[in-house]
Amino acid sequence: MAIIIGILGILQMLGGVLAFLAAQSAIHEILGAVGFGLGTLCMGQAVIITRLIAPKASEPFIRTSSNKIINPKDEPAGGLDTSRISLP
């Protein structure tokens, strides 16, 4: 989804630049500037979606079914007991 929104943002920015360059009146220049600005907002939204979806390497904690947060590094040498883990 983020990729599609990013591509659409790039296309909108490109359309805004082309509209601005081919403008024959002030209203067309405004249209080009607004198109470019909304394209940048669309690109920003794609970046935000990407960062929200991506797993965070700095937070290796796992939430169990009893809402207890565990750190896999604190588990015994035998490994993580996966019977307590519930996926969202």
C-alpha positions in Angstrom: 0.0 0.0 0.0 2.8 2.4 0.9 4.5 1.7 -2.5 1.3 2.5 -4.4 0.8 5.7 -2.4 4.5 6.7 -3.0 4.2 6.1 -6.7 1.0 8.2 -6.9 2.8 10.9 -4.9 5.7 11.0 -7.4 3.2 11.1 -10.3 1.3 13.9 -8.6 4.5 15.9 -8.0 5.6 15.4 -11.6 2.2 16.5 -12.9 2.4 19.6 -10.6 5.8 20.5 -12.0 4.6 20.0 -15.6 1.5 22.0 -15.0 3.6 24.8 -13.5 6.1 24.8 -16.4 3.3 24.8 -19.0 1.2 27.4 -17.2 -0.4 30.1 -19.3 -2.0 32.0 -16.4 -1.7 32.5 -12.7 -4.4 30.0 -11.9 -2.4 27.3 -13.8 0.7 28.2 -11.7 -1.4 27.8 -8.6 -2.7 24.5 -9.8 0.8 23.3 -10.4 2.0 24.4 -7.0 -0.9 22.8 -5.2 -0.4 19.6 -7.2 3.3 19.5 -6.2 2.5 20.2 -2.6 -0.1 17.5 -2.3 2.3 15.1 -4.0 4.9 15.8 -1.2 2.2 15.2 1.4 1.4 11.9 -0.3 5.0 10.9 -0.3 5.2 11.8 3.4 2.2 9.6 4.1 3.9 6.7 2.3 7.0 7.1 4.5 4.8 7.2 7.6 3.0 4.0 6.6 6.3 2.3 5.8 7.7 3.1 9.3 4.5 2.1 11.1 4.4 -1.3 9.3 8.2 -2.1 9.6 9.2 -4.1 12.6 11.4 -2.2 15.0 14.8 -3.7 15.7 15.2 -1.6 18.7 12.2 -3.2 20.5 12.8 -7.0 20.6 10.0 -7.4 23.2 7.1 -9.8 22.7 3.6 -9.4 24.2 2.1 -12.7 25.5 -1.5 -13.6 25.8 -1.6 -12.5 29.4 -0.4 -9.0 28.3 3.0 -9.7 29.9 5.9 -8.2 28.0 8.9 -10.5 27.7 12.3 -10.0 26.3 13.6 -13.0 24.2 17.1 -12.4 25.5 15.9 -13.1 29.1 14.7 -16.6 28.2 16.6 -19.7 29.2 19.2 -21.2 26.9 16.7 -23.7 25.5 15.0 -20.9 23.6 11.8 -18.9 23.7 8.7 -20.7 25.0 6.4 -20.0 22.0 3.3 -21.5 23.8 2.8 -18.1 25.6 2.9 -15.9 22.6 -0.2 -14.5 20.9 0.0 -12.7 17.6 -2.1 -9.6 17.1 
